[in-house]
Amino acid sequence: MTLLRLFPQGPTDCETVLRTLAAHAIPGAEETDVPGRVHTRLLHHAGAPVRVTVTFAEDQITVDLPDEIPDPAGLAAPIRRWLDLDSDTARIADALATDPLIRPLVEHRPGIRLIGYPDEFEAVIATVVGQQVSLAAARTFMGRLVTAYGTPAAGLRTLPAPRELAAIPDTELHTVVGLTRTRTRTLRTVAQRWADGFTFAHLTTDEARRALLELPGIGPWTADYLTMRALQHPDTFAPGDLVARRALGSATEDQARSIAEQWAPWRSYALMHLWADAAYTPPGRGGTRA
């Protein structure tokens, strides 16, 4: 195996990173060992899927790669981007901690990172599949999709490519994956858009968000979530997010939006803190209320 060592800017809250990855891991396509601090998945590199095993520590990330792949160092940049390793978490924590409302969360998890997706199409279809269902249900649906239509590689499976997914009839996709018919149509519409060559590359954040909202079945929450997770924009907040609003004392959307203004220009990281406290706290360990 070839070993890469990646050094992040600032501290990393490894437990929250691993629990974030585990909460969204696609069965059959990803494996997460939270106690062992290890996550394994396929990344596309040099025209082929490569099995990548990432091990987390506070001061460095080690990446195990197959020896036979060309240019293994070429995977360093996409992995750094996926795991948000170039963001200065100490600086972000200091800025957010000036607000007494969120300071306890920042003090509890000062090394939170804005974990993204290695592939924008994966981010979009995973988000569409996960609309209005629990994380567990979303993982189940994505696991069915990968099992039925993914390609085996190195003991895991890839997701279907946009053109492959767009070619599956709605009735078949609805039956196999178990999504509602409306969600199935949205999934195939998104797949067709990417199959036609659409990409976020070279779009501004606002342009990407507007393009998402033009797609049927994509609403403000989905657009905000993808702006944050797929584009990894550091200053996005999703005022319609129910978890965040509950964490803010059952705030309305307008109230949540107003509260979040004081977290600029790091609203995405503040939202990650709210999610981590509500959804990624280890079993048996109480969260720290905002």
N, C-alpha and C positions, 0 to 999 in steps of 0.2 A: 504494500500500500504506500501511496505518496501522502505525506503529511504537510498541510499548510498551517501556519500559525498566523492568526489575525489579531491585531491589538486594537481594541475599541478606544474611542475618545471618552474619557470619564468612566465611572463605575457602571457595572451592569447588574441589574436585579435578575439573577439567573433563574430564580424560582418563578418569577412572574413571566419571564420570557418562555420558559418551558411549559408553564400552565397555559399560556396563551396559545402556543403551538399545539399543545395536546387538545385544547378545547376545539380547535378547528381542523385537526388532523384528519385526513381522508382515509378511511379504512382501506387497506390494500395498496394505497399510494404513499402513505407516510407511517412512520413508527416513532413514538415518543416514549422515552423512559425518563420520567420526571425525577425520581430519586437519583438516577445515574447521570442526570444532566446531559442526556444524549437525544438527538433528533436525527432521523434518517429519512431521506426522500430522494427522488430523482430530479436532476436539473438537466436541462438541455444545454449541450455544449458541443461545439464543433459538429453540429448536425446530428447528434445522437443523444439519447438519455444516458446520464451518468449517475450512478448511485453515490450519494454524498452523505457522510455521517459527521455531524457537527457535535462537538462536546464543549460545553460552556463552563467557564470559570469567570470570576469577577474581573480579572485583569487580562484574559486572553481567550480566544476561541480557537480550538484546533479542529481541522477538517481532514478527515480520512477520504482519500480518493483512490480509485484503481490505478495501478502503475501504468497500464497500457494506454491511458487517454493522452491525446496530444495537448501540449501547452496547459498543464494543470494550473499554472499561475494565473492563466486567463480567467479562472473561476473566482479569483479573489474579489474582484470588483463587484460582480453581481451578488456574491454572498454578503459582502459588506453592505450593499444597498438593501438587500432583502432584510437583513437583521439590524439595519439602522446603526451600524457601528461607527459612522463618521459624525454622528451628532454628539455634541458635548453635553452629556447628561448632567454634569455638575453645574454647568452654567444654567441649564434649563431648570433644574431643581431650585437653584438660588432665586431665579426670577419668579417661579410659581409660589415659593414659600413666603413671598411678601404678602400674599393674601391669606388672612387667618382662617378662611373657610376651608381651603384645600391644604394648608400647611401640614396638618397631621398626616395626611396621605403621603405627601412628599417626603416627610421625615421618615415615614415607615418604609417607603420604597423609593429611595432617591435615584436609583439607576434604571428607571423604567425606560424602555425603548419603544419606538413606533414600528413594531414588527409589520412588515408588508407581505407581499407575495412575490415569488420569483418570476411569475408570469402574469401579465395583465389579464389575459383571457381567463385563466384559472380564477383570478380574483373576481371577475365579473360573474362567471357562472356559479361559483360557490356562493356569492352574495345573493344572486337571484334565487337559487335553490333554498337559501336560508331565510328568505323573507317570511316574516310572520310565523316562524316556527322556532322551537328551541334549538340550542346548539346541538344537542344530542340527535334530534330529528334531522337537522341539516346534515350531520355527519352520516347518518343512515342513508339518506337520499344520495349523497355524493358517493358513498361506498357502493351502492347499487349501480350508479352510473359507471363508475370505474370498473366494477366487476363485469358488467355487461358489454362495455364498449371500449375499455382501455386496452393497451397493448402490454403484454408481459415484458419486463426488462429487469435483470439483476435481482430477481426475487420480489419485485414490486410491480406496479402497473402504472402506465402513463394515463393521463386524461385523454379523451378523444380530442382530436384537433377540431378547429371550428368547422371546416368543411365536412368532416365526418359526422359531427353532431347535427349540423344543419340538414343533413340528408336523411336523418331518421324520421319517419312519419310521426306526427303528433300522437296518434293512437298508441303506437308501439312504445314511445317514450313515456307516455302517461301510465301505461300498464306496467312497464318494467321498473321504472323509478318510483312511481307512486305519488308523483306531484299532482296537484290540482290541474285541471285542464287549462285554466288561465295561466298558471305558472309555467306549464309545459309550453304554451304558445310563446310566452316571454322568453323562455330559455332558447327556443329555436330561432326566434327573431334576433336575439343577441348573437347566437352562433352564426347566423347568416350575415349579420353586419360585419363581424370579424372575418368571416370567410371572404367577404367582398373587399377586404383589405383595410378596414377601419383600424386605427390604432391611436392610443393616447400620445404617442411620440410626437413631439414638436407642437403639441397643443398647450396653451396656458391652462392653469387650473380652472379658470372660469369657462374657457371654451370646452374643456372636457366635461365639466358638470352640465353645461347646456346641451351638449351632444347626448349625454346619458338621459337627461330629462325628455329628450325628443323620442326616446324609445318607448313603445307601449309597455306598461307594466313596471316602469322605473319611476318611482316617486322621489320626493325630496330626501327621505331617510336613506334610501339606497344610494342616491347620488352623493350625499354627504359622506356616507360610510366608505364608498369607493374613492372619493377624493382623499380621504384620510388613509385608507389601507392600501389601495392600489397605487395612487400617486404619491403617497406618503407626504402629503402637504402638512407642514407643522402647525398650521393655524386654522384648522377646520373644527367646527363644533356641530354636533347633530342635535338641535334643540328638540327634535321629535323623538329622540331615543328614550324609550320608557325606563331603561335601567338608569340612565343618567338623571332623568327627571325624578325618579324615586329617591336616588341618592341625594338629590337637592331638596328633599322634603316635599315630594309630590308637587313639584313646580309645574306650572303651565309651560307651554312652548315659549311664549313670550318672556316669561320670568327666567327660564333656563337660558335663553339667548342673552338676556340682559346680564345675568350673573356671569356668564362665560366671557363677556367683554373684558373683564378685568384680568383675564388670563392670557390675552393677546401679548405677544405673537406666538404663544405656545399652547393654543387651545386644544390641539390634537393630543398633546401629552397630558393635559388636564383630564381630557375624556378617557384616556387610557388609565389614568389613576382611578377614576370613578368606576370604570369597568373592572379593573383589577380588584378593587375593594369589594365589589358586589359579586363578581363571577369567578375570580381566579384565586380566592382565598383558600388555602388548604383545608380539607375536612377537619372539623374539630377545633379550628382556630378562628376566632371571631375577627371580623373585619374592623377597620378603623373608620368610624363614621365621619363623613365630611360635614 
